[in-house]
Amino acid sequence: MSKRPTDTVIEHIKKGKIKDLQEYDLSELNLRDAQLKGCNLEGVNLHKANLEGAGLEGAYLRDANLEGANLQGANLLLASLENTNLVGANLRRANLKRAYLEGVSFEKADLRGVDLEGSNLRGVNFERVNLEDANLCRADFQKANLVGANLEGAELQGANFRKANLQAVNLEGTNLHEGNFQKANLEGANLEGARLDYAKLQNANFQNANLEGANLQFADLHGVDLQGVNLWHANLRNANFQNANLEGAELQGANLYEGNFQKANFEGANLEGAQLYAELQKANFRNANLEGANIGHANLQGANFQKASLRGADFQLASGRANFEGADTEGALWQ
């Protein structure tokens, strides 16, 4: 049975004079700026405790209860937090670099501005967590749950989201340069203005996601499901969309210069005013809107434009034989 510490003991705890704290109930205590480096807090009850600015470097917090605790600005560098309960905790601007977080629940926690650079976050639950402006560079989120999480403005260069669930996540304006999203679920995600250049996106699910104005230069989207996605004015230069599904996608004004769209499906997509100097062999544009699109220098061998709207489209300098059966070519420019 845990006991409540006396005032004297609390002062000793704050000064780091007691290293093994397993016998104490520290719930709701004010431990602001406490020096707890390397302390043993395994299984300790810290429910709603105030640990703002506390030094918890290398502390052992396995199975501890930190639900609703205030850890704003706390230093948890190399801390062990296996199976720790952090539901609803305040971790704003906390340092969690290289902390061990297996089995942790951050549900409804405030992680704005937190530093998790290079951390192992595999399988961790971040559902509906606020990670705005957090440093998550090179963090490993494999198979993590980020449903409904807010990562707006976060730094995510080189982060690994392979097989992670990012459904309805907010990634507006984030830096995802060289990120790995292979087989990740991004259905309904907001990626407006995000930087995804050189990202690995193979076989990811982007159904109904918002990628308006996103930068996807040199990104690999081989086999990606982009059905109904908003790609208005997106930068897709040199991107790989082989075998991708862009059915019903919104691509008005998008830049597809020198991209690879072999065998991609654009059925019913809107490409009005898009720049399509690209590899389009065997691509499907059936019922697509390509009014005013610039398709010069594109390779159209085996492409399907059946019943597409090609009014005012520029096919000058395009090469290869394509199927234009039933297409509206009024005002289109040809060789």
N, C-alpha and C positions, 0 to 999 in steps of 0.2 A: 504494500500500500504506500503510495507516494505521500510525502509530507510537504507542508508549506514551509518555506524557509523563513527564518527570522530576519528582521531588518539587518542585523549584523552579517548574517550569512549572505543576504542579497548584495551587500556592499563588497564582500569577498568575491562573490560570483562576478560582479561587474568588473573587478580589477584582475580577474583571471587567476585568482589564488586557489580556486577549487576546480580541478580538471574533470573529475567524474561527477556528473550531475544527475545520474540515473535515479537517485532516490528522491528527487524533488519534483513537486508539482509547480511548474513555472507559468501556469496559465494566467493571462491578463496582467502579468507583472510588467513594470516599466524597466526594461533593460537597455534603454537607449545608450548607444556608444559603448556597450559592454565589450570587454576584451575576452572573447571566448575561443581564441585560436587553439585548434587542436583538442577542444573539449569533447568529452563523451556525453552526447545527448541522445543516445539510442533509446527510442521509445518514450521520450520525455513529452509531457503535455505542455505545449507552448501556445495553446489555443488563445487567440487574440492578444498575445504578448506583444509589447512594443520593443522591437529590436532594430529600430531605425539607426542606421550608421554603425551597427555592431560589427565587430571583427570576428568573423566565423571561418577564417581561412583554415582549411583542412579539418574542420569540425566533423564529428561523426554523428549524423542525424538520422540514421536508419530507423524507419518506422515511427519517427516523431510526428506529433500532431501540431502542425502550424496553420491550421485552418483559421482564416481571418486575421492572421498575424501581420504586423507591420514590419516589413524588412526593407523599407525604402532606403536605398543607398548602402545597404549592408554588403560586406565583402565575404562572399562564399567561394572564393577561389579554392579549387581542389577539394571542396567539401563533399562528403558522402551523404547523399539524400535518397538512397534506395527506398522505395515504397513510402516515402514521406507524403503526408497529406498537406498540400498547399492550396486547397480549394479556397477561393476568395481572398487569398493573401495579397498584400501590397508589396510588390517587388520592383517598384519603379527605380530605375537607374542602379539596380543591384548588380554586383559583379558575380556572375556564375560561370566564369571561364573555367573550363576543364573540370567542372563539378560532375559527380557521378549521379545521374538522374534516372536510372532504370526504375520503371514502375511508378514514377511520380505522377500525381494528378494536379494539373494547373488549372482545372476547370474554373472559369469565371475569375481567375486571378488577374491582377493588373501588372503587366510586364512592360509597360511603356519605358523605352530607353534602356532596357536591361542589356547587359553584355553577356552574350552566350557564344561568342566567337569560338569556332572550332569545337563546340561541345557535342557530345554524343547524346542525341535526343531520340534515338530509335524507339518507336512504339510509344512515345510519351503522349499523354492526352492534353491537347491545347484547345479543346473545343470551346468556342466563343471567348477565347482569351484575347486581351488587348496587348499586342506586341508592337504598337506604333513606335516608329523611330528606333527600334531595337537594333543592336549589332549582332547579326546572325551569320556573318561571313564564314563560309566553309563549315557551317554547322551540319550535322548529319540528322535529317528528319526522316530517314527511311521508315516507312509503314506507320508514321506518326499520324495522329488524328488532329487536324486543324480546321474542322468543319466550322464555318461561321467566324473564324478568327480574323482579327484586324491587324494587318501587317503594313499598313500604309506608311510609306516613307522609310521602311526598314532597309538595312543594308544586308543583302543576301548573296553577294558575289560568291560563286563557287559552292553554294549550299546544295545539299543532296536531298531531294524530295522523292526519290525513287519509291514508287508504290504507296506514297502518302495520300491521305484523303484530304483534299483541299476544296471540297465542295462549298460553294458560296463564300469563299475566303476573299478578303479585300486586300489586293496587292497593288493598289493604285500608286503609280509613281515610284515603284520599288526598283532597285538595282539587282537584277537576277542574272547578270553577266556570267556566262559559263555555268549556269546552274543545271542541275540534273533533275528532270521531271519525267523520266522514263516510266511509263505505266502508271503515272499519277492520275488521280481523279480531280479535275478542275472544273467540273460541271457548274455553270452559273457563277464562276469566279469573276471578280472585277480586276482586270489587268490594264486598265486604261493608262496609257502613257508609260507603261513599264518597260524596262530595258531587259530584253531577252536575247541579245545578240550572242551568238555562239552557244546558246543553250541546247541541251539534249532533251528533246521533247518526244522521242519516238514512242508511238503507241499510247500516248496520253489521251485523256478524255477532256475535251474543251467544249463540249456541247453547251450552247447558249451562253458561252462566256463573253465578256466584253474586253476586246483587245484594241479598242479604238486608239489610234495614234501610237501603238506599241512599236518598239524597235525589235525586229526579229531577224536582223541581218545575220547571214551565215548560220542561222539556227537550223537544227535537224528535226523536222516534223514528219519524218517518214512514217506513213501509216496512221497519222493522228486523226482523231475524230473531231472535226471543227464544224459540225452541222449547226447551222443557225448562228454562227459566231459573228460578232460585230468587229470587223477589221477596217473600219473607215480610216482612210489616210494612214494606214499602218505601213511601216517600212519592212518589206519582205525581200529586199535585195539579196541575191545569192543564197536564199534559203532553200532547203530541200523539202519539198512537199510530195515526193513520190508516193503514190497510192493513198494520199490523204483524202479524207472525205470533207469537202467544203460545200455540201449540198445546202442551198438556201442561205449561204453566208453573205454578209454585207461587206463588199470590198470596194465601195465607191472611193475613187481617188487613191487607191492603194498603189504602192510602188513594188512591182513584182520583177524588177529588172534583173535579168540573168539568173532568175530562180529556176529550180528544177521541179516541174509540175507533171512529170510523166505519169500517165495513168491516174491522175488526180480526178476527183469527181466534183464538178462545179454545177451540177444540175440545179437549175432554179436560182443560182447565185446572182447577186447584183454586182457587176464590175464596171459600172458606168464611170467613164473617165479614168479607168485604171491604166497603169503603164505595164505592158505585158511583153517586154523584150525577154523572152524566156523559153525554156525547153518545155513544149506543150505536147509532145508526142503522145498520142492515144489518150489525151485528156478529154473528159466528158463535159461539154458546155451546153448540153441539151436544156432548152427553155431558159438559159441564162440571159441576163441583161448586160450587153457589152456596148451599149450606146456610147459613142465618142471615145471608146477605148483605143489605146495606141498599141498595136500588135506588130509593129515593124520589127524585122530581124528575128521574129519568133520562128521556131521549128514546129510546124503544125502537122507533121506526118501522122496520119491515122487519127487525128483529133475529130471529135464529134460536135458540130454546131447545129444540130437539128433543131428547128423551131426557135433558135436563139434570136434575140433582137440585136442586130449589128448595125443599126442606123448610125451613119457618120463615123463608124470605126475605121481605123487606118491599118490596112493589111499590106501596105507598100513595104517591100523588102522582106516580107514573110516568105517562108519556104515550106515545101512539103504539101502533099495532097490530103485534104480534109473533107469531111462530109458536111455540106451546107444545106441539106434537104429541108425545105420549108422554112428556112431562116429569112428574117426581114433584113435585107441588105441595102435598103434605100439610103443613098448618100454615102455608102461605104467606099473607101478608097482602095483600089487594087493596083497591082503591078501594071 
